């Protein structure tokens, strides 16, 4: 969910990643919605709002980023990608060994 932006965009080298081209989202029942805050904060028809993602950003993502000290803005998209991947596939406080196993499984599935 975003505020009037069609997609999340991440540029890495010559590759442009968007929500529309994310293979992982194709198998999930994902619907991208947006709210025009200059008109209202909750879409009156669909009920779409940004409260959930804004709260998540404040309580969990900022904490995750702060724990990674010396993180630069240049690498922010990579840290956000990692955070999203972890939150989709693993419960909080998962061991490093389980993450590594998950990486191997993801690589095998996407070859």
Backbone bond lengths (Angstrom), bond angles and torsions (degrees), N, CA, C in turn:
res aa  C-N    CA-C-N  psi(-1)  N-CA   C-N-CA  omega(-1)  CA-C   N-CA-C  phi
1 X - - - 1.431 - - 1.521 108.26 -
2 X 1.274 116.64 136.69 1.459 120.14 179.48 1.517 109.45 -141.15
3 X 1.291 115.34 179.92 1.451 120.92 -179.14 1.524 108.91 -105.61
4 X 1.321 116.92 84.88 1.463 125.83 176.86 1.525 115.14 73.70
5 X 1.314 120.17 7.60 1.456 120.36 177.32 1.517 108.53 -97.63
6 X 1.316 116.60 136.28 1.459 120.59 -175.26 1.522 112.36 -67.59
7 X 1.316 118.54 -36.72 1.461 120.32 -176.94 1.510 111.31 -151.79
8 X 1.309 114.72 160.26 1.468 121.75 169.00 1.517 105.24 -81.35
9 X 1.309 118.27 128.65 1.464 121.16 -176.67 1.513 109.51 -120.04
10 X 1.313 115.68 132.75 1.458 122.38 177.91 1.522 107.55 -129.76
11 X 1.327 117.12 122.62 1.461 120.94 179.19 1.515 109.60 -103.01
12 X 1.321 116.44 125.45 1.459 121.85 176.11 1.523 107.08 -134.05
13 X 1.304 114.91 106.80 1.461 118.33 -177.40 1.510 109.64 63.70
14 X 1.320 116.34 -126.31 1.465 121.36 179.88 1.524 112.21 -94.06
15 X 1.331 117.60 0.33 1.459 121.51 -175.62 1.526 110.32 -96.29
16 X 1.311 116.77 135.34 1.461 122.64 178.01 1.524 107.93 -114.02
17 X 1.330 117.41 114.99 1.460 122.01 179.55 1.520 109.01 -100.41
18 X 1.307 116.69 132.02 1.461 121.46 175.21 1.520 108.55 -132.33
19 X 1.324 117.04 168.56 1.456 120.05 176.70 1.522 110.54 -61.28
20 X 1.322 117.28 -33.31 1.460 121.14 -178.23 1.520 112.79 -69.25
21 X 1.337 117.89 -27.49 1.464 120.55 -177.93 1.524 112.67 -101.28
22 X 1.309 118.80 4.32 1.456 122.47 -178.31 1.525 109.50 -76.99
23 X 1.346 116.61 112.26 1.466 121.12 -177.68 1.526 112.44 -63.06
24 X 1.329 116.97 -31.01 1.461 120.03 -179.22 1.530 110.85 -65.94
25 X 1.322 117.63 -33.77 1.462 120.92 -177.92 1.523 112.58 -76.55
26 X 1.329 117.55 -20.02 1.458 119.89 -179.09 1.525 111.31 -62.49
27 X 1.336 117.12 -33.78 1.460 121.31 -178.64 1.526 112.84 -88.95
28 X 1.313 116.73 -6.90 1.464 120.47 178.60 1.526 107.52 -100.12
29 X 1.293 116.92 150.16 1.462 119.30 177.85 1.520 107.92 -80.96
30 X 1.322 115.95 77.78 1.458 123.10 -174.16 1.517 110.03 -104.41
31 X 1.311 116.57 130.41 1.454 122.17 174.76 1.519 107.85 -125.56
32 X 1.315 116.68 125.08 1.462 120.62 178.93 1.524 108.64 -88.70
33 X 1.318 116.43 126.73 1.463 122.43 178.89 1.513 109.29 -126.61
34 X 1.314 116.52 159.89 1.463 120.05 176.12 1.516 109.70 -145.48
35 X 1.320 114.63 159.99 1.461 121.88 -179.20 1.516 108.29 -128.32
36 X 1.317 116.91 133.01 1.450 121.69 175.03 1.525 107.41 -89.69
37 X 1.342 116.74 100.74 1.465 120.46 -175.66 1.527 113.45 -67.71
38 X 1.316 118.57 -14.04 1.467 118.54 176.05 1.534 110.62 -75.77
39 X 1.340 117.05 -17.09 1.469 120.91 177.58 1.524 112.01 -100.18
40 X 1.331 117.34 -46.88 1.466 122.22 178.69 1.533 109.59 -166.27
41 X 1.323 116.20 163.74 1.460 120.23 -178.29 1.522 112.66 -94.35
42 X 1.314 116.70 -16.52 1.460 122.16 174.53 1.520 106.62 -130.05
43 X 1.330 116.52 127.02 1.457 120.13 178.78 1.528 108.11 -62.22
44 X 1.346 118.67 121.89 1.463 121.02 -175.62 1.526 113.88 -67.07
45 X 1.315 118.01 -21.29 1.464 120.44 -178.54 1.527 111.31 -92.25
46 X 1.325 116.93 -55.03 1.466 120.95 -175.31 1.527 113.38 -88.91
47 X 1.326 117.04 -18.72 1.460 119.77 -176.77 1.522 113.06 79.37
48 X 1.320 116.88 9.95 1.459 122.02 -179.93 1.521 110.41 -64.99
49 X 1.333 116.23 137.79 1.465 121.27 177.30 1.526 108.84 -149.28
50 X 1.322 116.13 167.84 1.466 120.45 -179.10 1.524 112.12 -107.46
51 X 1.319 118.43 7.69 1.468 120.97 -177.56 1.522 112.52 -59.36
52 X 1.325 117.89 -41.15 1.464 120.93 -177.38 1.519 111.40 -63.37
53 X 1.325 117.66 -49.84 1.460 120.29 -177.73 1.522 111.05 -69.71
54 X 1.322 117.53 -35.79 1.468 119.68 177.93 1.525 110.69 -65.71
55 X 1.326 117.44 -39.57 1.459 121.02 176.70 1.515 111.71 -66.67
56 X 1.323 116.62 -41.09 1.466 121.19 177.50 1.517 110.11 -61.08
57 X 1.324 116.56 -43.21 1.468 121.05 179.59 1.524 110.27 -58.92
58 X 1.331 116.61 -46.21 1.467 121.02 -177.19 1.522 112.25 -67.70
59 X 1.327 117.59 -44.11 1.463 119.53 -170.94 1.520 115.15 -90.31
60 X 1.327 118.51 -30.15 1.461 118.63 -173.84 1.522 114.27 -118.63
61 X 1.315 118.13 -46.81 1.463 119.70 -174.18 1.521 110.91 -68.78
62 X 1.320 118.29 -44.90 1.469 119.95 178.48 1.527 110.83 -59.84
63 X 1.321 117.28 -40.02 1.466 121.15 178.41 1.531 110.20 -63.47
64 X 1.320 117.18 -42.30 1.467 121.97 178.52 1.530 110.40 -61.16
65 X 1.323 116.84 -44.85 1.464 121.20 -179.14 1.527 110.72 -66.44
66 X 1.327 117.34 -42.97 1.468 120.35 -179.91 1.523 111.53 -62.12
67 X 1.323 117.52 -32.74 1.462 120.27 -179.44 1.525 111.93 -70.30
68 X 1.326 117.68 -13.79 1.459 121.77 -178.09 1.517 112.45 -96.81
69 X 1.269 120.26 21.53 1.470 126.52 178.42 1.528 113.97 4.53
70 X 1.286 115.77 146.35 1.470 123.58 178.95 1.526 113.26 64.48
71 X 1.327 118.01 18.25 1.448 120.80 177.30 1.524 108.72 -72.47
72 X 1.316 117.10 133.10 1.459 120.68 -179.02 1.526 110.58 -102.11
73 X 1.328 116.94 156.94 1.466 120.96 177.36 1.524 110.85 -60.20
74 X 1.315 115.75 -31.98 1.465 120.79 -179.78 1.531 111.38 -58.63
75 X 1.331 117.57 -30.21 1.463 121.28 -176.53 1.530 112.56 -106.05
76 X 1.323 117.39 8.50 1.459 120.78 -176.56 1.523 112.25 -56.68
77 X 1.337 118.15 -43.13 1.468 119.51 -178.61 1.518 111.42 -61.46
78 X 1.333 117.61 -35.05 1.463 120.69 178.66 1.525 110.74 -67.37
79 X 1.323 117.82 -41.07 1.459 121.02 178.23 1.530 110.89 -66.15
80 X 1.325 117.01 -38.80 1.464 119.73 177.93 1.526 110.96 -66.67
81 X 1.343 116.73 -40.73 1.465 120.15 176.32 1.525 110.57 -59.26
82 X 1.331 116.24 -44.85 1.467 120.43 179.26 1.525 110.52 -62.51
83 X 1.321 116.97 -44.13 1.462 120.49 -179.88 1.528 110.36 -60.92
84 X 1.329 117.01 -46.36 1.463 120.08 -178.90 1.520 110.58 -62.54
85 X 1.336 117.19 -44.24 1.466 121.05 -179.80 1.524 110.14 -59.93
86 X 1.335 116.57 -47.14 1.468 120.11 179.77 1.527 110.86 -61.05
87 X 1.327 116.95 -43.23 1.467 119.49 -176.20 1.526 112.19 -70.14
88 X 1.336 118.01 -28.24 1.462 120.64 179.30 1.520 112.43 -75.64
89 X 1.322 117.29 -36.55 1.458 120.05 -169.61 1.522 115.99 -111.53
90 X 1.324 118.64 -10.65 1.461 120.44 -175.74 1.524 111.29 -136.87
91 X 1.346 116.64 143.73 1.464 119.09 174.13 1.525 110.17 -71.70
92 X 1.332 118.13 162.58 1.471 120.11 178.20 1.530 111.50 -57.54
93 X 1.326 116.08 149.45 1.469 124.33 177.09 1.528 113.21 62.49
94 X 1.321 117.14 35.60 1.459 121.66 175.40 1.521 109.00 -74.83
95 X 1.330 116.91 145.23 1.466 120.95 -178.18 1.527 111.13 -69.62
96 X 1.323 115.62 157.23 1.466 121.87 178.56 1.525 110.03 -60.30
97 X 1.329 117.84 -37.98 1.470 121.57 179.92 1.531 111.07 -59.70
98 X 1.326 117.43 -40.69 1.472 120.06 179.00 1.527 111.04 -68.33
99 X 1.337 117.26 -37.29 1.464 119.80 176.09 1.520 110.48 -61.42
100 X 1.323 116.66 -45.75 1.469 120.46 -178.84 1.527 110.36 -61.92
101 X 1.325 116.79 -42.08 1.461 120.30 176.26 1.518 111.15 -61.75
102 X 1.326 116.72 -39.10 1.464 121.19 177.93 1.512 112.52 -64.58
103 X 1.324 116.59 -37.41 1.469 120.42 177.34 1.519 110.00 -62.90
104 X 1.326 116.90 -44.35 1.471 121.02 179.57 1.524 110.15 -61.08
105 X 1.322 117.41 -45.91 1.466 121.28 179.35 1.529 110.65 -61.12
106 X 1.334 117.86 -43.56 1.470 121.46 179.89 1.517 111.42 -63.10
107 X 1.321 117.13 -40.64 1.471 120.58 178.85 1.519 110.07 -63.70
108 X 1.328 117.08 -45.49 1.470 121.00 -179.50 1.525 110.68 -62.18
109 X 1.331 117.79 -43.44 1.472 121.35 -179.17 1.522 112.87 -65.28
110 X 1.317 117.21 -31.94 1.465 120.38 -173.11 1.515 114.20 -101.81
111 X 1.327 117.78 13.88 1.474 119.48 177.69 1.500 110.44 -79.86
